[in-house]
């Protein structure tokens, strides 16, 4: 639930900044399906799955897809603008 709230806040921040992006959340167990079926530019992991960061980086580095763990403070505060900025920095 908290991740979907963060996605909503990120979408609102993008809208306010005039940035056109598709932001979605998925469970770690469904991530591979999403990575195969969508055109992904970056992956932000929730702090609760930070232990998976190495796996994702290893899998996605050859595709040029950046991976980072969302800052715990930004995640806890549901700071959509800051997390959006973090994601955008990965794709520039």
Backbone as JSON, one array per atom type, in Angstrom:
{
  "sequence": "XXXXXXXXXXXXXXXXXXXXXXXXXXXXXXXXXXXXXXXXXXXXXXXXXXXXXXXXXXXXXXXXXXXXXXXXXXXXXXXXXXXXXXXXXXXX",
  "N": [[0.82, -1.2, 0.0], [1.89, 1.3, 0.84], [3.79, 1.72, -1.12], [2.27, 2.09, -3.44], [1.06, 4.49, -2.81], [3.28, 6.16, -2.78], [3.95, 6.03, -5.5], [1.74, 7.37, -6.6], [2.19, 9.92, -5.55], [4.62, 10.5, -6.78], [3.81, 10.56, -9.46], [2.12, 12.77, -9.37], [3.98, 14.78, -8.76], [5.54, 14.69, -11.07], [3.67, 15.48, -12.99], [3.15, 18.1, -12.1], [5.59, 19.22, -12.71], [5.62, 19.1, -15.38], [6.56, 16.81, -16.61], [6.58, 13.96, -18.58], [6.04, 10.79, -17.74], [5.95, 7.23, -17.13], [5.07, 5.64, -14.29], [5.25, 2.94, -12.12], [4.49, 0.41, -9.69], [5.58, -2.75, -8.54], [5.57, -6.05, -7.17], [8.46, -7.75, -5.86], [8.5, -10.38, -6.68], [7.18, -10.34, -9.11], [8.68, -8.78, -10.7], [10.49, -9.61, -12.75], [8.74, -10.38, -14.83], [7.57, -7.9, -15.44], [9.82, -6.49, -16.28], [10.38, -7.79, -18.63], [8.12, -7.32, -20.17], [7.7, -4.58, -20.43], [8.95, -1.34, -21.44], [11.5, -0.39, -19.74], [13.13, 2.22, -18.02], [14.51, 2.76, -15.67], [15.05, 1.35, -12.38], [13.73, 1.55, -9.23], [14.17, 0.5, -6.0], [12.29, -0.4, -3.15], [13.12, 0.35, 0.26], [12.74, -1.91, 1.84], [13.43, -4.08, 0.29], [16.1, -3.87, -0.22], [18.17, -5.67, -0.08], [18.1, -7.01, -2.46], [19.28, -5.48, -4.35], [21.84, -5.92, -5.56], [21.35, -8.2, -7.16], [19.48, -7.18, -9.02], [21.0, -5.14, -10.21], [23.05, -6.62, -11.41], [21.59, -8.1, -13.27], [20.42, -6.09, -14.85], [22.36, -4.27, -15.68], [23.72, -4.97, -18.15], [21.75, -4.17, -19.92], [21.72, -1.51, -19.67], [20.14, -0.32, -17.74], [19.53, 1.59, -14.98], [19.76, 1.03, -11.45], [18.65, 1.63, -8.19], [18.33, 1.89, -4.61], [15.58, 3.29, -2.99], [15.93, 6.16, -1.05], [15.68, 5.85, 2.43], [14.56, 7.81, 4.12], [13.19, 9.5, 2.31], [11.39, 7.64, 1.31], [9.97, 6.92, 3.63], [8.8, 9.39, 4.26], [7.19, 9.64, 2.13], [7.93, 11.2, -0.05], [7.35, 12.16, -2.95], [8.37, 13.91, -4.95], [11.15, 14.02, -4.48], [11.88, 11.33, -4.79], [11.13, 10.94, -7.42], [12.98, 12.64, -8.64], [15.3, 11.22, -8.03], [14.9, 8.9, -9.57], [14.82, 10.03, -12.17], [17.43, 10.95, -12.36], [18.79, 8.6, -12.71], [18.27, 7.93, -15.32], [19.4, 9.78, -16.96]],
  "CA": [[0.0, 0.0, 0.0], [2.7, 2.52, 0.9], [4.47, 1.91, -2.4], [1.32, 2.67, -4.4], [0.89, 5.89, -2.42], [4.47, 6.86, -3.26], [3.8, 6.14, -6.96], [0.77, 8.44, -6.84], [2.85, 11.2, -5.26], [5.62, 10.71, -7.83], [3.08, 10.95, -10.66], [1.66, 14.14, -9.16], [5.16, 15.64, -8.87], [5.91, 14.73, -12.5], [2.64, 16.3, -13.64], [3.38, 19.5, -11.71], [6.82, 19.67, -13.36], [5.46, 18.95, -16.83], [7.36, 15.67, -17.06], [5.74, 12.84, -18.99], [6.67, 9.51, -17.39], [5.08, 6.16, -16.63], [5.61, 5.16, -13.02], [4.41, 1.87, -11.57], [5.11, -0.42, -8.66], [5.29, -4.18, -8.63], [6.25, -6.84, -6.17], [9.73, -8.33, -6.3], [8.24, -11.66, -7.34], [6.66, -10.1, -10.47], [9.57, -7.82, -11.37], [11.02, -10.16, -14.01], [7.68, -10.28, -15.84], [7.44, -6.5, -15.82], [11.02, -6.1, -17.02], [10.29, -8.39, -19.96], [6.95, -6.86, -20.93], [7.63, -3.12, -20.53], [10.18, -0.62, -21.76], [11.89, 0.17, -18.45], [14.31, 3.1, -18.08], [15.23, 2.63, -14.41], [14.36, 0.59, -11.34], [13.93, 2.02, -7.86], [13.75, -0.53, -5.06], [11.9, 0.04, -1.82], [14.14, 0.0, 1.27], [12.49, -3.24, 2.39], [14.05, -5.1, -0.57], [17.44, -3.39, -0.57], [19.05, -6.84, -0.2], [18.02, -7.5, -3.84], [19.89, -4.49, -5.24], [22.91, -6.54, -6.34], [20.75, -9.07, -8.17], [18.89, -6.35, -10.07], [22.09, -4.46, -10.93], [23.72, -7.62, -12.25], [20.68, -8.47, -14.35], [20.03, -4.96, -15.69], [23.52, -3.5, -16.17], [23.95, -5.17, -19.59], [20.7, -3.48, -20.68], [21.86, -0.07, -19.44], [19.05, 0.14, -16.87], [20.04, 1.92, -13.66], [19.04, 0.49, -10.29], [19.02, 2.19, -6.88], [17.37, 1.75, -3.52], [15.0, 4.57, -2.6], [16.38, 6.66, 0.24], [14.71, 5.47, 3.45], [13.85, 9.0, 4.6], [12.25, 9.91, 1.26], [10.35, 6.62, 1.26], [9.16, 7.06, 4.83], [8.05, 10.64, 4.2], [6.39, 9.59, 0.91], [8.35, 12.4, -0.78], [7.29, 11.81, -4.37], [9.23, 14.77, -5.77], [12.55, 13.61, -4.3], [12.07, 9.99, -5.38], [11.07, 11.17, -8.87], [14.29, 13.2, -9.0], [16.25, 10.11, -7.95], [14.68, 8.07, -10.76], [15.23, 10.77, -13.37], [18.9, 11.0, -12.38], [19.26, 7.3, -13.2], [18.07, 7.75, -16.77], [20.06, 10.86, -17.71]],
  "C": [[0.86, 1.27, 0.0], [3.41, 2.78, -0.42], [3.53, 2.52, -3.43], [1.04, 4.13, -4.07], [2.09, 6.71, -2.91], [4.41, 7.05, -4.78], [2.86, 7.28, -7.3], [1.41, 9.8, -6.61], [3.93, 11.52, -6.29], [4.94, 11.17, -9.12], [2.6, 12.39, -10.56], [2.83, 15.12, -9.32], [5.59, 15.78, -10.33], [4.96, 15.62, -13.27], [2.89, 17.78, -13.37], [4.62, 20.08, -12.4], [6.75, 19.55, -14.88], [6.28, 17.82, -17.42], [6.42, 14.51, -17.38], [6.48, 11.53, -18.74], [5.59, 8.49, -17.02], [5.77, 5.6, -15.39], [4.68, 4.07, -12.52], [5.21, 1.12, -10.52], [4.69, -1.86, -8.89], [6.03, -4.89, -7.52], [7.53, -7.44, -6.74], [9.51, -9.63, -7.06], [7.75, -11.5, -8.78], [7.59, -9.2, -11.29], [10.1, -8.35, -12.7], [9.99, -10.08, -15.13], [7.54, -8.85, -16.35], [8.63, -6.04, -16.66], [11.01, -6.66, -18.44], [9.2, -7.76, -20.81], [6.87, -5.35, -21.13], [8.99, -2.55, -20.93], [10.59, 0.16, -20.51], [13.15, 1.02, -18.61], [15.15, 3.03, -16.81], [14.39, 1.83, -13.43], [14.74, 1.19, -10.0], [13.36, 0.96, -6.93], [13.35, 0.1, -3.74], [12.95, -0.41, -0.81], [13.97, -1.41, 1.82], [13.07, -4.37, 1.54], [15.46, -4.68, -1.02], [18.42, -4.55, -0.74], [19.06, -7.4, -1.63], [18.73, -6.57, -4.83], [20.96, -5.11, -6.13], [22.38, -7.43, -7.46], [20.2, -8.26, -9.34], [19.98, -5.65, -10.88], [22.79, -5.42, -11.88], [22.88, -7.97, -13.48], [20.46, -7.33, -15.34], [21.18, -4.13, -16.24], [23.77, -3.72, -17.66], [22.92, -4.45, -20.48], [20.78, -1.97, -20.51], [20.76, 0.52, -18.57], [19.62, 0.35, -15.47], [19.14, 1.41, -12.56], [19.56, 1.18, -9.04], [17.94, 1.86, -5.88], [16.88, 3.15, -3.16], [15.51, 4.93, -1.2], [15.29, 6.42, 1.28], [13.9, 6.67, 3.96], [12.81, 9.45, 3.58], [11.09, 8.94, 1.17], [9.4, 6.78, 2.45], [8.29, 8.3, 4.83], [7.12, 10.69, 2.98], [6.64, 10.85, 0.07], [8.47, 12.08, -2.27], [8.23, 12.62, -5.24], [10.69, 14.34, -5.68], [12.81, 12.25, -4.94], [11.99, 10.08, -6.9], [12.42, 11.69, -9.36], [15.36, 12.11, -9.0], [16.13, 9.21, -9.19], [15.14, 8.75, -12.03], [16.74, 10.85, -13.49], [19.49, 9.7, -12.91], [19.17, 7.17, -14.71], [18.72, 8.85, -17.6], [21.51, 10.56, -17.93]]
}
